[in-house]
């Protein structure tokens, strides 16, 4: 652990075992205070993008109900393959179902139902 806010660089995060990762995600990451673990979350998303080369509209980490954190990918085509897990986080694939003129889009996720999202930013950490 690098400091009291539970920030890890990617190398440190990769060295943690699954139980340690789950403990940090479940006990310290907070959807009401997304700045906790921001450095770690950003590093995970960047590494996911680098290693998977997915043509996606948005990548991110968010809580999908009951503080279940997932890495997510929003794609245009439902046939796009997405891994189910990455560095201890489940990956939630979302497919665009409806686009409106103001960058808000309806996205249907495998877990979490449909959400109206703003796809202006390529990376979002919540």
N, CA, C and O atoms as a Tinker XYZ file with bonds, in Angstrom:
   504  protein
     1  N      0.852000   -1.172000    0.000000    73     2
     2  CA     0.000000    0.000000    0.000000    64     1     3
     3  C      0.894000    1.229000    0.000000    63     2     4     5
     4  O      1.833000    1.326000    0.790000    81     3
     5  N      0.598000    2.160000   -0.886000    73     3     6
     6  CA     1.478000    3.309000   -1.036000    64     5     7
     7  C      1.106000    4.485000   -0.143000    63     6     8     9
     8  O      1.976000    5.297000    0.171000    81     7
     9  N     -0.167000    4.613000    0.284000    73     7    10
    10  CA    -0.522000    5.685000    1.202000    64     9    11
    11  C     -1.841000    5.384000    1.893000    63    10    12    13
    12  O     -2.445000    4.338000    1.659000    81    11
    13  N     -2.287000    6.297000    2.741000    73    11    14
    14  CA    -3.491000    6.062000    3.536000    64    13    15
    15  C     -4.778000    6.124000    2.721000    63    14    16    17
    16  O     -5.839000    5.763000    3.232000    81    15
    17  N     -4.714000    6.572000    1.465000    73    15    18
    18  CA    -5.917000    6.616000    0.624000    64    17    19
    19  C     -6.035000    5.379000   -0.262000    63    18    20    21
    20  O     -6.869000    5.323000   -1.166000    81    19
    21  N     -5.177000    4.378000    0.018000    73    19    22
    22  CA    -5.217000    3.118000   -0.716000    64    21    23
    23  C     -5.004000    3.304000   -2.212000    63    22    24    25
    24  O     -5.746000    2.759000   -3.030000    81    23
    25  N     -3.999000    4.067000   -2.551000    73    23    26
    26  CA    -3.618000    4.258000   -3.952000    64    25    27
    27  C     -2.488000    3.289000   -4.287000    63    26    28    29
    28  O     -1.520000    3.159000   -3.538000    81    27
    29  N     -2.626000    2.625000   -5.405000    73    27    30
    30  CA    -1.630000    1.683000   -5.874000    64    29    31
    31  C     -1.244000    2.039000   -7.297000    63    30    32    33
    32  O     -2.075000    2.509000   -8.074000    81    31
    33  N      0.019000    1.816000   -7.639000    73    31    34
    34  CA     0.353000    1.893000   -9.053000    64    33    35
    35  C      0.036000    0.527000   -9.643000    63    34    36    37
    36  O     -0.265000   -0.407000   -8.901000    81    35
    37  N      0.097000    0.395000  -10.945000    73    35    38
    38  CA    -0.334000   -0.830000  -11.613000    64    37    39
    39  C      0.488000   -2.041000  -11.165000    63    38    40    41
    40  O     -0.061000   -3.124000  -10.961000    81    39
    41  N      1.786000   -1.861000  -11.013000    73    39    42
    42  CA     2.644000   -2.963000  -10.576000    64    41    43
    43  C      2.263000   -3.475000   -9.194000    63    42    44    45
    44  O      2.235000   -4.684000   -8.967000    81    43
    45  N      1.969000   -2.567000   -8.273000    73    43    46
    46  CA     1.541000   -2.968000   -6.931000    64    45    47
    47  C      0.198000   -3.689000   -6.982000    63    46    48    49
    48  O      0.009000   -4.695000   -6.299000    81    47
    49  N     -0.737000   -3.180000   -7.786000    73    47    50
    50  CA    -2.066000   -3.782000   -7.886000    64    49    51
    51  C     -1.969000   -5.208000   -8.448000    63    50    52    53
    52  O     -2.659000   -6.115000   -7.982000    81    51
    53  N     -1.112000   -5.390000   -9.447000    73    51    54
    54  CA    -0.954000   -6.718000  -10.051000    64    53    55
    55  C     -0.390000   -7.732000   -9.060000    63    54    56    57
    56  O     -0.687000   -8.922000   -9.161000    81    55
    57  N      0.420000   -7.275000   -8.106000    73    55    58
    58  CA     1.027000   -8.179000   -7.123000    64    57    59
    59  C      0.058000   -8.602000   -6.012000    63    58    60    61
    60  O      0.309000   -9.587000   -5.318000    81    59
    61  N     -1.037000   -7.871000   -5.843000    73    59    62
    62  CA    -2.007000   -8.228000   -4.803000    64    61    63
    63  C     -2.727000   -9.519000   -5.189000    63    62    64    65
    64  O     -2.971000   -9.777000   -6.367000    81    63
    65  N     -3.061000  -10.320000   -4.185000    73    63    66
    66  CA    -3.857000  -11.514000   -4.496000    64    65    67
    67  C     -5.331000  -11.115000   -4.583000    63    66    68    69
    68  O     -5.706000  -10.002000   -4.217000    81    67
    69  N     -6.157000  -12.038000   -5.070000    73    67    70
    70  CA    -7.576000  -11.728000   -5.293000    64    69    71
    71  C     -8.281000  -11.287000   -4.015000    63    70    72    73
    72  O     -9.110000  -10.377000   -4.054000    81    71
    73  N     -7.968000  -11.912000   -2.888000    73    71    74
    74  CA    -8.620000  -11.539000   -1.625000    64    73    75
    75  C     -8.289000  -10.106000   -1.209000    63    74    76    77
    76  O     -9.156000   -9.384000   -0.717000    81    75
    77  N     -7.042000   -9.700000   -1.406000    73    75    78
    78  CA    -6.650000   -8.328000   -1.076000    64    77    79
    79  C     -7.344000   -7.324000   -1.989000    63    78    80    81
    80  O     -7.805000   -6.279000   -1.529000    81    79
    81  N     -7.420000   -7.639000   -3.284000    73    79    82
    82  CA    -8.106000   -6.748000   -4.228000    64    81    83
    83  C     -9.584000   -6.615000   -3.856000    63    82    84    85
    84  O    -10.116000   -5.506000   -3.811000    81    83
    85  N    -10.231000   -7.721000   -3.596000    73    83    86
    86  CA   -11.656000   -7.701000   -3.239000    64    85    87
    87  C    -11.887000   -6.899000   -1.961000    63    86    88    89
    88  O    -12.854000   -6.142000   -1.873000    81    87
    89  N    -11.018000   -7.055000   -0.979000    73    87    90
    90  CA   -11.148000   -6.300000    0.269000    64    89    91
    91  C    -11.061000   -4.794000    0.014000    63    90    92    93
    92  O    -11.853000   -4.024000    0.556000    81    91
    93  N    -10.103000   -4.379000   -0.808000    73    91    94
    94  CA    -9.941000   -2.953000   -1.114000    64    93    95
    95  C    -11.154000   -2.429000   -1.875000    63    94    96    97
    96  O    -11.692000   -1.373000   -1.542000    81    95
    97  N    -11.584000   -3.168000   -2.897000    73    95    98
    98  CA   -12.732000   -2.737000   -3.705000    64    97    99
    99  C    -13.990000   -2.640000   -2.850000    63    98   100   101
   100  O    -14.714000   -1.646000   -2.921000    81    99
   101  N    -14.253000   -3.657000   -2.049000    73    99   102
   102  CA   -15.498000   -3.700000   -1.273000    64   101   103
   103  C    -15.494000   -2.793000   -0.051000    63   102   104   105
   104  O    -16.538000   -2.258000    0.322000    81   103
   105  N    -14.348000   -2.613000    0.573000    73   103   106
   106  CA   -14.327000   -1.861000    1.824000    64   105   107
   107  C    -13.886000   -0.407000    1.691000    63   106   108   109
   108  O    -14.199000    0.409000    2.558000    81   107
   109  N    -13.171000   -0.069000    0.630000    73   107   110
   110  CA   -12.623000    1.283000    0.555000    64   109   111
   111  C    -13.107000    2.100000   -0.636000    63   110   112   113
   112  O    -13.296000    3.310000   -0.511000    81   111
   113  N    -13.312000    1.466000   -1.789000    73   111   114
   114  CA   -13.815000    2.224000   -2.923000    64   113   115
   115  C    -15.254000    2.583000   -2.649000    63   114   116   117
   116  O    -16.038000    1.736000   -2.219000    81   115
   117  N    -15.612000    3.831000   -2.894000    73   115   118
   118  CA   -16.918000    4.353000   -2.493000    64   117   119
   119  C    -17.544000    5.126000   -3.652000    63   118   120   121
   120  O    -16.963000    6.105000   -4.120000    81   119
   121  N    -18.733000    4.698000   -4.127000    73   119   122
   122  CA   -19.359000    5.417000   -5.241000    64   121   123
   123  C    -19.747000    6.853000   -4.885000    63   122   124   125
   124  O    -19.952000    7.672000   -5.781000    81   123
   125  N    -19.848000    7.166000   -3.615000    73   123   126
   126  CA   -20.183000    8.526000   -3.189000    64   125   127
   127  C    -18.936000    9.400000   -3.044000    63   126   128   129
   128  O    -19.036000   10.619000   -2.902000    81   127
   129  N    -17.768000    8.767000   -3.080000    73   127   130
   130  CA   -16.496000    9.480000   -3.034000    64   129   131
   131  C    -15.536000    8.796000   -4.011000    63   130   132   133
   132  O    -14.608000    8.107000   -3.589000    81   131
   133  N    -15.760000    8.985000   -5.328000    73   131   134
   134  CA   -14.971000    8.257000   -6.327000    64   133   135
   135  C    -13.495000    8.633000   -6.369000    63   134   136   137
   136  O    -12.722000    7.989000   -7.077000    81   135
   137  N    -13.087000    9.657000   -5.630000    73   135   138
   138  CA   -11.673000   10.024000   -5.638000    64   137   139
   139  C    -10.817000    9.012000   -4.867000    63   138   140   141
   140  O     -9.605000    8.956000   -5.075000    81   139
   141  N    -11.420000    8.216000   -3.986000    73   139   142
   142  CA   -10.674000    7.182000   -3.274000    64   141   143
   143  C    -10.279000    6.106000   -4.283000    63   142   144   145
   144  O    -11.142000    5.503000   -4.921000    81   143
   145  N     -8.997000    5.870000   -4.425000    73   143   146
   146  CA    -8.503000    4.880000   -5.369000    64   145   147
   147  C     -8.455000    5.360000   -6.809000    63   146   148   149
   148  O     -8.301000    4.551000   -7.724000    81   147
   149  N     -8.584000    6.653000   -7.022000    73   147   150
   150  CA    -8.629000    7.216000   -8.381000    64   149   151
   151  C     -7.408000    6.845000   -9.211000    63   150   152   153
   152  O     -7.538000    6.476000  -10.379000    81   151
   153  N     -6.238000    6.940000   -8.623000    73   151   154
   154  CA    -4.999000    6.608000   -9.341000    64   153   155
   155  C     -5.011000    5.137000   -9.757000    63   154   156   157
   156  O     -4.642000    4.805000  -10.883000    81   155
   157  N     -5.426000    4.274000   -8.863000    73   155   158
   158  CA    -5.482000    2.844000   -9.148000    64   157   159
   159  C     -6.497000    2.542000  -10.231000    63   158   160   161
   160  O     -6.201000    1.798000  -11.166000    81   159
   161  N     -7.684000    3.105000  -10.122000    73   159   162
   162  CA    -8.749000    2.863000  -11.098000    64   161   163
   163  C     -8.326000    3.341000  -12.486000    63   162   164   165
   164  O     -8.552000    2.648000  -13.478000    81   163
   165  N     -7.720000    4.511000  -12.557000    73   163   166
   166  CA    -7.274000    5.061000  -13.836000    64   165   167
   167  C     -6.206000    4.171000  -14.464000    63   166   168   169
   168  O     -6.221000    3.943000  -15.673000    81   167
   169  N     -5.286000    3.670000  -13.655000    73   167   170
   170  CA    -4.234000    2.783000  -14.167000    64   169   171
   171  C     -4.820000    1.474000  -14.701000    63   170   172   173
   172  O     -4.366000    0.961000  -15.724000    81   171
   173  N     -5.817000    0.941000  -14.016000    73   171   174
   174  CA    -6.457000   -0.305000  -14.459000    64   173   175
   175  C     -7.149000   -0.092000  -15.804000    63   174   176   177
   176  O     -7.005000   -0.913000  -16.710000    81   175
   177  N     -7.898000    1.001000  -15.941000    73   175   178
   178  CA    -8.599000    1.274000  -17.198000    64   177   179
   179  C     -7.593000    1.485000  -18.335000    63   178   180   181
   180  O     -7.785000    0.962000  -19.433000    81   179
   181  N     -6.537000    2.236000  -18.084000    73   179   182
   182  CA    -5.523000    2.481000  -19.125000    64   181   183
   183  C     -4.869000    1.173000  -19.567000    63   182   184   185
   184  O     -4.646000    0.969000  -20.760000    81   183
   185  N     -4.561000    0.292000  -18.627000    73   183   186
   186  CA    -3.950000   -0.986000  -18.954000    64   185   187
   187  C     -4.928000   -1.877000  -19.727000    63   186   188   189
   188  O     -4.530000   -2.580000  -20.656000    81   187
   189  N     -6.200000   -1.845000  -19.345000    73   187   190
   190  CA    -7.228000   -2.604000  -20.056000    64   189   191
   191  C     -7.310000   -2.153000  -21.512000    63   190   192   193
   192  O     -7.358000   -2.979000  -22.424000    81   191
   193  N     -7.324000   -0.844000  -21.721000    73   191   194
   194  CA    -7.393000   -0.304000  -23.081000    64   193   195
   195  C     -6.170000   -0.707000  -23.893000    63   194   196   197
   196  O     -6.292000   -1.078000  -25.060000    81   195
   197  N     -5.004000   -0.638000  -23.286000    73   195   198
   198  CA    -3.756000   -0.966000  -23.967000    64   197   199
   199  C     -3.695000   -2.439000  -24.364000    63   198   200   201
   200  O     -3.279000   -2.768000  -25.475000    81   199
   201  N     -4.107000   -3.316000  -23.466000    73   199   202
   202  CA    -3.954000   -4.752000  -23.707000    64   201   203
   203  C     -5.081000   -5.358000  -24.531000    63   202   204   205
   204  O     -4.888000   -6.416000  -25.131000    81   203
   205  N     -6.246000   -4.730000  -24.581000    73   203   206
   206  CA    -7.383000   -5.359000  -25.254000    64   205   207
   207  C     -7.742000   -4.758000  -26.603000    63   206   208   209
   208  O     -8.413000   -5.423000  -27.393000    81   207
   209  N     -7.335000   -3.555000  -26.900000    73   207   210
   210  CA    -7.569000   -2.940000  -28.221000    64   209   211
   211  C     -9.021000   -3.089000  -28.699000    63   210   212   213
   212  O     -9.271000   -3.538000  -29.818000    81   211
   213  N     -9.955000   -2.716000  -27.853000    73   211   214
   214  CA   -11.379000   -2.814000  -28.184000    64   213   215
   215  C    -11.842000   -1.490000  -28.774000    63   214   216   217
   216  O    -11.547000   -0.425000  -28.232000    81   215
   217  N    -12.565000   -1.559000  -29.881000    73   215   218
   218  CA   -13.138000   -0.362000  -30.493000    64   217   219
   219  C    -14.382000    0.004000  -29.698000    63   218   220   221
   220  O    -15.481000   -0.463000  -29.997000    81   219
   221  N    -14.203000    0.836000  -28.694000    73   219   222
   222  CA   -15.304000    1.189000  -27.801000    64   221   223
   223  C    -15.510000    2.689000  -27.766000    63   222   224   225
   224  O    -14.601000    3.461000  -28.068000    81   223
   225  N    -16.708000    3.091000  -27.397000    73   223   226
   226  CA   -17.037000    4.512000  -27.276000    64   225   227
   227  C    -16.632000    5.059000  -25.915000    63   226   228   229
   228  O    -16.318000    6.243000  -25.788000    81   227
   229  N    -16.638000    4.193000  -24.884000    73   227   230
   230  CA   -16.262000    4.649000  -23.553000    64   229   231
   231  C    -15.768000    3.467000  -22.726000    63   230   232   233
   232  O    -16.262000    2.346000  -22.848000    81   231
   233  N    -14.783000    3.752000  -21.883000    73   231   234
   234  CA   -14.239000    2.791000  -20.927000    64   233   235
   235  C    -14.366000    3.422000  -19.551000    63   234   236   237
   236  O    -14.348000    4.646000  -19.427000    81   235
   237  N    -14.493000    2.605000  -18.522000    73   235   238
   238  CA   -14.536000    3.183000  -17.190000    64   237   239
   239  C    -14.649000    2.151000  -16.101000    63   238   240   241
   240  O    -14.695000    0.946000  -16.349000    81   239
   241  N    -14.693000    2.660000  -14.886000    73   239   242
   242  CA   -14.966000    1.861000  -13.701000    64   241   243
   243  C    -16.092000    2.571000  -12.976000    63   242   244   245
   244  O    -16.043000    3.781000  -12.754000    81   243
   245  N    -17.111000    1.800000  -12.608000    73   243   246
   246  CA   -18.262000    2.377000  -11.916000    64   245   247
   247  C    -18.890000    1.327000  -11.019000    63   246   248   249
   248  O    -18.641000    0.130000  -11.160000    81   247
   249  N    -19.695000    1.796000  -10.109000    73   247   250
   250  CA   -20.472000    0.924000   -9.234000    64   249   251
   251  C    -21.805000    0.640000   -9.917000    63   250   252   253
   252  O    -22.526000    1.562000  -10.299000    81   251
   253  N    -22.123000   -0.635000  -10.067000    73   251   254
   254  CA   -23.374000   -1.036000  -10.699000    64   253   255
   255  C    -24.318000   -1.607000   -9.642000    63   254   256   257
   256  O    -24.666000   -2.786000   -9.690000    81   255
   257  N    -24.722000   -0.789000   -8.709000    73   255   258
   258  CA   -25.674000   -1.186000   -7.677000    64   257   259
   259  C    -25.022000   -1.939000   -6.534000    63   258   260   261
   260  O    -24.136000   -2.768000   -6.745000    81   259
   261  N    -25.457000   -1.652000   -5.355000    73   259   262
   262  CA   -24.965000   -2.287000   -4.128000    64   261   263
   263  C    -23.445000   -2.231000   -4.060000    63   262   264   265
   264  O    -22.807000   -3.166000   -3.577000    81   263
   265  N    -22.871000   -1.150000   -4.537000    73   263   266
   266  CA   -21.423000   -0.895000   -4.558000    64   265   267
   267  C    -20.623000   -2.033000   -5.197000    63   266   268   269
   268  O    -19.509000   -2.326000   -4.763000    81   267
   269  N    -21.180000   -2.666000   -6.213000    73   267   270
   270  CA   -20.461000   -3.679000   -6.974000    64   269   271
   271  C    -19.696000   -2.955000   -8.075000    63   270   272   273
   272  O    -20.274000   -2.525000   -9.073000    81   271
   273  N    -18.401000   -2.829000   -7.879000    73   271   274
   274  CA   -17.562000   -2.138000   -8.856000    64   273   275
   275  C    -17.238000   -3.052000  -10.019000    63   274   276   277
   276  O    -16.903000   -4.223000   -9.839000    81   275
   277  N    -17.343000   -2.493000  -11.218000    73   275   278
   278  CA   -17.012000   -3.222000  -12.428000    64   277   279
   279  C    -16.289000   -2.288000  -13.392000    63   278   280   281
   280  O    -16.560000   -1.088000  -13.446000    81   279
   281  N    -15.379000   -2.859000  -14.136000    73   279   282
   282  CA   -14.797000   -2.153000  -15.263000    64   281   283
   283  C    -15.835000   -2.269000  -16.364000    63   282   284   285
   284  O    -16.406000   -3.344000  -16.550000    81   283
   285  N    -16.096000   -1.205000  -17.093000    73   283   286
   286  CA   -17.114000   -1.306000  -18.139000    64   285   287
   287  C    -16.604000   -0.791000  -19.473000    63   286   288   289
   288  O    -15.680000    0.020000  -19.547000    81   287
   289  N    -17.246000   -1.297000  -20.534000    73   287   290
   290  CA   -16.910000   -0.942000  -21.904000    64   289   291
   291  C    -18.217000   -0.701000  -22.636000    63   290   292   293
   292  O    -19.121000   -1.535000  -22.577000    81   291
   293  N    -18.331000    0.435000  -23.330000    73   291   294
   294  CA   -19.517000    0.731000  -24.128000    64   293   295
   295  C    -19.137000    0.600000  -25.594000    63   294   296   297
   296  O    -18.249000    1.295000  -26.089000    81   295
   297  N    -19.833000   -0.313000  -26.285000    73   295   298
   298  CA   -19.534000   -0.591000  -27.694000    64   297   299
   299  C    -20.781000   -0.353000  -28.550000    63   298   300   301
   300  O    -21.901000   -0.309000  -28.039000    81   299
   301  N    -20.569000   -0.201000  -29.849000    73   299   302
   302  CA   -21.670000   -0.029000  -30.785000    64   301   303
   303  C    -22.296000   -1.362000  -31.201000    63   302   304   305
   304  O    -23.501000   -1.443000  -31.437000    81   303
   305  N    -21.474000   -2.393000  -31.286000    73   303   306
   306  CA   -21.896000   -3.672000  -31.831000    64   305   307
   307  C    -21.913000   -4.738000  -30.738000    63   306   308   309
   308  O    -20.915000   -4.932000  -30.045000    81   307
   309  N    -23.031000   -5.421000  -30.584000    73   307   310
   310  CA   -23.153000   -6.446000  -29.550000    64   309   311
   311  C    -22.244000   -7.646000  -29.804000    63   310   312   313
   312  O    -22.000000   -8.435000  -28.890000    81   311
   313  N    -21.746000   -7.795000  -31.016000    73   311   314
   314  CA   -20.860000   -8.919000  -31.335000    64   313   315
   315  C    -19.414000   -8.668000  -30.909000    63   314   316   317
   316  O    -18.585000   -9.578000  -30.951000    81   315
   317  N    -19.116000   -7.454000  -30.505000    73   315   318
   318  CA   -17.762000   -7.121000  -30.044000    64   317   319
   319  C    -17.415000   -7.984000  -28.829000    63   318   320   321
   320  O    -18.161000   -8.016000  -27.850000    81   319
   321  N    -16.295000   -8.675000  -28.899000    73   319   322
   322  CA   -15.876000   -9.524000  -27.783000    64   321   323
   323  C    -15.192000   -8.684000  -26.723000    63   322   324   325
   324  O    -14.379000   -7.807000  -27.016000    81   323
   325  N    -15.551000   -8.982000  -25.467000    73   323   326
   326  CA   -15.008000   -8.274000  -24.317000    64   325   327
   327  C    -14.664000   -9.316000  -23.257000    63   326   328   329
   328  O    -15.481000  -10.195000  -22.986000    81   327
   329  N    -13.477000   -9.244000  -22.651000    73   327   330
   330  CA   -13.150000  -10.222000  -21.602000    64   329   331
   331  C    -14.111000  -10.080000  -20.410000    63   330   332   333
   332  O    -14.697000   -9.019000  -20.199000    81   331
   333  N    -14.259000  -11.136000  -19.656000    73   331   334
   334  CA   -15.203000  -11.112000  -18.529000    64   333   335
   335  C    -14.563000  -10.618000  -17.238000    63   334   336   337
   336  O    -15.274000  -10.259000  -16.299000    81   335
   337  N    -13.231000  -10.592000  -17.174000    73   335   338
   338  CA   -12.545000  -10.179000  -15.959000    64   337   339
   339  C    -11.212000   -9.555000  -16.348000    63   338   340   341
   340  O    -10.591000   -9.951000  -17.334000    81   339
   341  N    -10.780000   -8.571000  -15.555000    73   339   342
   342  CA    -9.492000   -7.947000  -15.816000    64   341   343
   343  C     -8.928000   -7.407000  -14.516000    63   342   344   345
   344  O     -9.550000   -6.561000  -13.874000    81   343
   345  N     -7.759000   -7.885000  -14.121000    73   343   346
   346  CA    -7.056000   -7.448000  -12.911000    64   345   347
   347  C     -7.962000   -7.427000  -11.675000    63   346   348   349
   348  O     -7.928000   -6.481000  -10.888000    81   347
   349  N     -8.752000   -8.453000  -11.516000    73   347   350
   350  CA    -9.585000   -8.587000  -10.330000    64   349   351
   351  C    -10.942000   -7.930000  -10.404000    63   350   352   353
   352  O    -11.721000   -8.013000   -9.454000    81   351
   353  N    -11.244000   -7.279000  -11.513000    73   351   354
   354  CA   -12.550000   -6.634000  -11.669000    64   353   355
   355  C    -13.347000   -7.337000  -12.763000    63   354   356   357
   356  O    -12.804000   -7.640000  -13.825000    81   355
   357  N    -14.636000   -7.600000  -12.512000    73   355   358
   358  CA   -15.470000   -8.101000  -13.596000    64   357   359
   359  C    -15.650000   -7.002000  -14.643000    63   358   360   361
   360  O    -15.637000   -5.817000  -14.313000    81   359
   361  N    -15.818000   -7.398000  -15.905000    73   359   362
   362  CA   -15.990000   -6.435000  -16.989000    64   361   363
   363  C    -17.437000   -6.498000  -17.461000    63   362   364   365
   364  O    -17.943000   -7.567000  -17.801000    81   363
   365  N    -18.094000   -5.349000  -17.478000    73   363   366
   366  CA   -19.496000   -5.218000  -17.859000    64   365   367
   367  C    -19.571000   -4.578000  -19.240000    63   366   368   369
   368  O    -19.185000   -3.422000  -19.415000    81   367
   369  N    -20.071000   -5.335000  -20.225000    73   367   370
   370  CA   -20.187000   -4.804000  -21.582000    64   369   371
   371  C    -21.529000   -4.113000  -21.747000    63   370   372   373
   372  O    -22.575000   -4.669000  -21.415000    81   371
   373  N    -21.482000   -2.897000  -22.263000    73   371   374
   374  CA   -22.695000   -2.157000  -22.587000    64   373   375
   375  C    -22.778000   -1.928000  -24.081000    63   374   376   377
   376  O    -21.778000   -1.619000  -24.729000    81   375
   377  N    -23.980000   -2.082000  -24.628000    73   375   378
   378  CA   -24.200000   -1.891000  -26.060000    64   377   379
   379  C    -25.145000   -0.714000  -26.249000    63   378   380   381
   380  O    -26.183000   -0.629000  -25.593000    81   379
   381  N    -24.785000    0.183000  -27.141000    73   379   382
   382  CA   -25.606000    1.361000  -27.419000    64   381   383
   383  C    -26.902000    0.922000  -28.087000    63   382   384   385
   384  O    -26.886000    0.197000  -29.082000    81   383
   385  N    -28.031000    1.371000  -27.525000    73   383   386
   386  CA   -29.329000    1.017000  -28.104000    64   385   387
   387  C    -30.039000    2.222000  -28.707000    63   386   388   389
   388  O    -30.883000    2.062000  -29.588000    81   387
   389  N    -29.708000    3.426000  -28.244000    73   387   390
   390  CA   -30.382000    4.624000  -28.752000    64   389   391
   391  C    -29.469000    5.821000  -28.554000    63   390   392   393
   392  O    -28.951000    6.040000  -27.459000    81   391
   393  N    -29.270000    6.599000  -29.618000    73   391   394
   394  CA   -28.416000    7.784000  -29.563000    64   393   395
   395  C    -29.288000    9.018000  -29.744000    63   394   396   397
   396  O    -30.125000    9.068000  -30.645000    81   395
   397  N    -29.087000   10.020000  -28.879000    73   395   398
   398  CA   -29.797000   11.284000  -29.052000    64   397   399
   399  C    -28.808000   12.349000  -29.505000    63   398   400   401
   400  O    -27.602000   12.105000  -29.539000    81   399
   401  N    -29.304000   13.506000  -29.846000    73   399   402
   402  CA   -28.480000   14.561000  -30.429000    64   401   403
   403  C    -27.512000   15.209000  -29.452000    63   402   404   405
   404  O    -26.507000   15.774000  -29.884000    81   403
   405  N    -27.772000   15.149000  -28.172000    73   403   406
   406  CA   -26.959000   15.889000  -27.203000    64   405   407
   407  C    -25.913000   15.020000  -26.494000    63   406   408   409
   408  O    -25.607000   15.264000  -25.327000    81   407
   409  N    -25.363000   14.017000  -27.176000    73   407   410
   410  CA   -24.353000   13.107000  -26.643000    64   409   411
   411  C    -24.856000   12.189000  -25.533000    63   410   412   413
   412  O    -24.071000   11.431000  -24.963000    81   411
   413  N    -26.134000   12.240000  -25.219000    73   411   414
   414  CA   -26.654000   11.261000  -24.273000    64   413   415
   415  C    -27.116000   10.050000  -25.067000    63   414   416   417
   416  O    -27.717000   10.169000  -26.134000    81   415
   417  N    -26.824000    8.906000  -24.524000    73   415   418
   418  CA   -27.050000    7.655000  -25.222000    64   417   419
   419  C    -27.631000    6.638000  -24.255000    63   418   420   421
   420  O    -27.246000    6.594000  -23.086000    81   419
   421  N    -28.546000    5.830000  -24.734000    73   419   422
   422  CA   -29.062000    4.741000  -23.918000    64   421   423
   423  C    -28.177000    3.525000  -24.158000    63   422   424   425
   424  O    -27.945000    3.118000  -25.296000    81   423
   425  N    -27.692000    2.959000  -23.065000    73   423   426
   426  CA   -26.781000    1.827000  -23.135000    64   425   427
   427  C    -27.376000    0.680000  -22.336000    63   426   428   429
   428  O    -27.777000    0.857000  -21.185000    81   427
   429  N    -27.433000   -0.493000  -22.945000    73   427   430
   430  CA   -27.911000   -1.688000  -22.259000    64   429   431
   431  C    -26.701000   -2.506000  -21.836000    63   430   432   433
   432  O    -25.930000   -2.981000  -22.671000    81   431
   433  N    -26.548000   -2.664000  -20.515000    73   431   434
   434  CA   -25.427000   -3.413000  -19.961000    64   433   435
   435  C    -25.814000   -4.856000  -19.689000    63   434   436   437
   436  O    -26.983000   -5.170000  -19.462000    81   435
   437  N    -24.814000   -5.731000  -19.715000    73   435   438
   438  CA   -25.066000   -7.123000  -19.338000    64   437   439
   439  C    -25.547000   -7.192000  -17.899000    63   438   440   441
   440  O    -26.450000   -7.967000  -17.585000    81   439
   441  N    -24.954000   -6.390000  -17.021000    73   439   442
   442  CA   -25.343000   -6.327000  -15.612000    64   441   443
   443  C    -25.691000   -4.884000  -15.292000    63   442   444   445
   444  O    -24.866000   -3.995000  -15.501000    81   443
   445  N    -26.867000   -4.635000  -14.801000    73   443   446
   446  CA   -27.243000   -3.278000  -14.417000    64   445   447
   447  C    -28.323000   -2.665000  -15.274000    63   446   448   449
   448  O    -28.715000   -1.524000  -15.032000    81   447
   449  N    -28.821000   -3.383000  -16.272000    73   447   450
   450  CA   -29.922000   -2.883000  -17.077000    64   449   451
   451  C    -29.517000   -1.779000  -18.036000    63   450   452   453
   452  O    -28.364000   -1.699000  -18.460000    81   451
   453  N    -30.484000   -0.922000  -18.376000    73   451   454
   454  CA   -30.238000    0.190000  -19.296000    64   453   455
   455  C    -29.973000    1.469000  -18.520000    63   454   456   457
   456  O    -30.623000    1.757000  -17.515000    81   455
   457  N    -29.009000    2.222000  -19.007000    73   455   458
   458  CA   -28.658000    3.508000  -18.415000    64   457   459
   459  C    -28.570000    4.556000  -19.514000    63   458   460   461
   460  O    -28.169000    4.254000  -20.638000    81   459
   461  N    -28.944000    5.778000  -19.189000    73   459   462
   462  CA   -28.723000    6.900000  -20.090000    64   461   463
   463  C    -27.381000    7.498000  -19.697000    63   462   464   465
   464  O    -27.179000    7.902000  -18.551000    81   463
   465  N    -26.462000    7.550000  -20.661000    73   463   466
   466  CA   -25.095000    7.968000  -20.376000    64   465   467
   467  C    -24.651000    9.077000  -21.315000    63   466   468   469
   468  O    -25.145000    9.205000  -22.436000    81   467
   469  N    -23.713000    9.871000  -20.836000    73   467   470
   470  CA   -23.053000   10.874000  -21.660000    64   469   471
   471  C    -21.735000   10.266000  -22.135000    63   470   472   473
   472  O    -20.880000    9.931000  -21.315000    81   471
   473  N    -21.564000   10.122000  -23.431000    73   471   474
   474  CA   -20.367000    9.497000  -23.979000    64   473   475
   475  C    -19.345000   10.507000  -24.486000    63   474   476   477
   476  O    -18.509000   10.175000  -25.327000    81   475
   477  N    -19.405000   11.734000  -23.985000    73   475   478
   478  CA   -18.468000   12.767000  -24.406000    64   477   479
   479  C    -17.031000   12.371000  -24.088000    63   478   480   481
   480  O    -16.148000   12.532000  -24.930000    81   479
   481  N    -16.785000   11.855000  -22.886000    73   479   482
   482  CA   -15.441000   11.470000  -22.470000    64   481   483
   483  C    -15.188000   10.006000  -22.791000    63   482   484   485
   484  O    -16.078000    9.167000  -22.650000    81   483
   485  N    -13.963000    9.704000  -23.226000    73   483   486
   486  CA   -13.600000    8.332000  -23.569000    64   485   487
   487  C    -13.366000    7.472000  -22.327000    63   486   488   489
   488  O    -13.596000    6.263000  -22.359000    81   487
   489  N    -12.910000    8.091000  -21.232000    73   487   490
   490  CA   -12.644000    7.368000  -19.985000    64   489   491
   491  C    -13.409000    8.061000  -18.859000    63   490   492   493
   492  O    -13.335000    9.279000  -18.698000    81   491
   493  N    -14.149000    7.259000  -18.078000    73   491   494
   494  CA   -14.906000    7.794000  -16.962000    64   493   495
   495  C    -14.671000    6.905000  -15.744000    63   494   496   497
   496  O    -14.837000    5.687000  -15.815000    81   495
   497  N    -14.289000    7.514000  -14.637000    73   495   498
   498  CA   -14.094000    6.806000  -13.378000    64   497   499
   499  C    -15.122000    7.341000  -12.390000    63   498   500   501
   500  O    -15.127000    8.529000  -12.067000    81   499
   501  N    -15.977000    6.469000  -11.922000    73   499   502
   502  CA   -17.023000    6.883000  -10.960000    64   501   503
   503  C    -16.858000    6.191000   -9.647000    63   502   504
   504  O    -17.643000    6.418000   -8.726000    81   503
